Amino acid sequence: MKSGVSNWTNCWRDFVSMEQLKQIRRKILTTAYEAQEGHIASSLSIVEILYVLYGKILTEDDYFILSKGHASLGLYAVLDYFGYLNGSGGLETFCKNGTCLPGHPDRVKLPYIEASTGSLGHGLPIGVGIAMGLKAKGKEGNVYVLIGDGEANEGSVWEAANLAAHHNLGNLCCIIDQNGSADRALTAYLPKVFNAFGWSCNEISGHSLFDIEHSLTLPRSGYPLCISAVTVKGCGVSFMENNPEWHHKNMNEEEYSQAMKELE
């Protein structure tokens, strides 16, 4: 990322225990409970993807856009884990007046946010523009955009996909959080649709650190890359997993206690 970020790879540990991922998920739950705000289930499904990106993949030349901006709490928790929220007021300010951590990422308020997102379908077009600019100027760096499978219903996603393939943007990677938010019939075919538009596509487990890192470090073909990461919405909390009620719902004290106990 270009915003003054030093060597991300120093944050990576050769051995990653489940406890570290649970710690991030506990941050998400506690922050959401205390703020009584946030898209919890959508944030829980992308923890491993963000962990690998920020811990192993992103460099100072790269750009990352969380197009599914409603899952900002997942992004904030990972940034906090790696120590990049110092000076922001911390997770306890999430959704408070004057916070740097609003419900959707705001590039004006936090230096590690490349694009303000929230309205679905905007992130990939922005990513295509950045990737085109980098290619035109002969600059190093890749652009990574994380979208939701439900977001793929937006026509702007496919306009951007078409443009990216036309310009052979091998420096662009779209990661789909395939957590079942979309109609199952559409979700099942998303990799094939991207492939039909001229993208190189891989389908992986979005909760496997090895799969995520391996897919992001394979040699690029010169075509834009789509990674369909199959995840569980609400991953880690039994009563939230694959339960659409938890797309945007606040926990009561009993639910919070149970969720935290499951992540001990």
Phi, psi and omega in degrees: 000146189276350191277053176071021183277128177279187189307105181296327188293341177295339180280344187281139176249137183300326178245122181247117180270160176300333182299323181294320177290323176297323179300317178295318179295324177295324177298318179299312182296313182296317180297315180295321181293315182291326180275342188051048181200160175116150175269091190291306186299320179293330178285322181293332184285343185251010185301310183295321179299311180293324180299315180290318180301308184281336181271335190227328193261307190294136174243179179294341181271351187266163177233140174232134178234122172272092183292323175280073190296341179294344177268027183303329182298326175296318178296314181298320182294323178289318176300319178296319180301319182272005172085022184257014175254008178301129180091355181268351185100345174085170183299335181294348179267001183309123178064015175271162178301132178077008184290156169273355185238072179284177183297334174234144184302138181232113185294339179285328187268337184224125187293343183268006179260119183276335181209137174285125184229167182162308173288115188295143179098358183270329189296315182294316175302321177296316179299321178298316179299317179296316181297320177296319179296316179299317181294318181297326182269358180067031182267151175287164174117148177243158178244126180244128180235127178256116179245166174263157179293325175295326179297335181293354173285347181282131182297331181296334177297317184281330172297318178292320179299318179296316181295319181297318179292320181300323182264010177050055183277079178291353178265011182244134177228124175254121177256125179262122171279092186271076186257013175085014179289331181273169172305131186303326181296318178291314183304318184296334186256359184306313179300322180292325179292314177300319179298320179295333177280354177105018179265153168275132188231141172229146174242128186223174168278123180281003176246007177259112180300321180296312181299317182296309181296317181299316183292330181275347183248003175295150177304137181281146183270351186099349176258156174300147185252131173247127175244115177268106184261108182282120184230173176248120178293127183082020185308128176107343181236113191304315186280354176260337187298125178055027180251107184299342178299335185264016175300316176209090184211144180267146179275142168270178185299319181294317180294320178298316180298317179296316180298316181294323179296321180292338181257017178290000000 
